[in-house]
């Protein structure tokens, strides 16, 4: 979805310390770092295991995307940025896709930090340069950090609030110093910053949405941009880092073309007509019924479901609890009872999904059963400040028999609404004290969502709640999300295998009133705040898992969302013109099953073109 591209992907995955040692026992210097434990790849590694020595540079990858864009600046809150703009920029470090939490130097040749991670020094490579030939300097890193915090989207000010100062120690050494406190990841997540050129941006208005091609240092630069239609990247032939181990066998396409479509049906037909090459299918109906074509039956258009090991997070109906009608947890629980997942899964989704019973689904971070042992110990100090059910009742979503007769759950929902002070008058749910009629506006940006939302609206109608479903343009949708101008929307909270600072953006009170934050729900809860901080301060992997499960339980029992569904498999379709490594990165959703490690096979492409021309 376009929402996931509001920001560059720079703060979802976490970094950590590595085991090699410097001159002082208190200081660690390494080529790569892991949040807990040691990194997989040694200093002299040649390339990641999920890449191939057979990869060929050349050809074009064509992508089809639903949505639009009117800006090439993904760092600010203005405009709708194009996708994949991270291809332009290099960061201090880059992550491995077959380790849960490891990072390796990119712009930085070495990473130095003390045992307590109170500061970090990045030693920049002297060979690093921007596309215009100017070297990447420590001063560019300082400039970037200050620019993003001062003029970037509010996310940066929150995420890096505990950075005390950033200073250039020399042309090739930059130091981040942190405020007092325990934050095991902050010393390293600053390495994910996309570094911007000071000499370029110092003469331009960074806060303005723009279609001017920006300057970067990454493997690609923009070749052309037609707002709302097409965005094309071209590989930088003399890219300074092309021979680094972290880049070998990656970034193989000479051109990457992104074509934008507004209609979900049209975009699928364009794929079948060979107008683009690769599609990530997220609509179950289209996956089940929309790929009936000669190209698929002949094996020319490949269709695959591939199991993955990534946390699926929480896709859900987001409830804006800034509104008084949603502040009673019994009301929110009633809204969950009204959603008939079993009927929807069978009749709308072709039984391709599982219900979300965790904010960290499909991972070891997900809670289950009742808390015990160390997890119970973590929750005990919060007794009385969190729902009693956390200690007495395992969280489960309501279930039905899938027949469409959800009467039992609707009766439970009606009782909860009555307990919360709402009554039905003339088939409308009303607050007798204020006279307010309970209505909900659900905003969507894809008409395809109507088939999912409309049955839910029909169920709510039986409770006396009128839900109106309003389709808006993607740019308007993004702006309304940024300003929290909605009642309910379909959305979600993506998760990594190493939760950290991003949890502040999702759940902490400090982000609730800050426009542009990802606290879409407007949560303000001291107990949740304390659990979030405990996750960030987790000293090791085992403690991180237990603290995350504790947070998961409290979020679930507060009924802050209406959980929807997830799939533990990627659904992809692509034209048979590619070569690819034997292994895909195990944990890396941003690589999209290693798409950037694929390459255009000239023999396959020639055969495909010949077959298509003969048809």
PyMOL commands that set and color helices and strands:
alter all, ss='L'
color gray80, all
select helices_A, chain A and resi 2-5+85-88+138-151+154-159+186-192+198-201+245-247+264-272+284-289+294-297+324-326+329-337+341-347+373-380+389-392+407-419+447-461+474-482+502-507+509-511+526-536+541-557+595-597+602-614
alter helices_A, ss='H'
color red, helices_A
select strands_A, chain A and resi 27-30+32-34+60-66+93-95+102-105+108-114+119-124+163-170+173-178+220-226+230-235+255-261+278-280+301-307+314-319+354-355+422-425+428-431+439-444+466-471+488-493+561-563+565-566+569-575+578-579+599-600
alter strands_A, ss='S'
color yellow, strands_A
deselect
rebuild
show_as cartoon
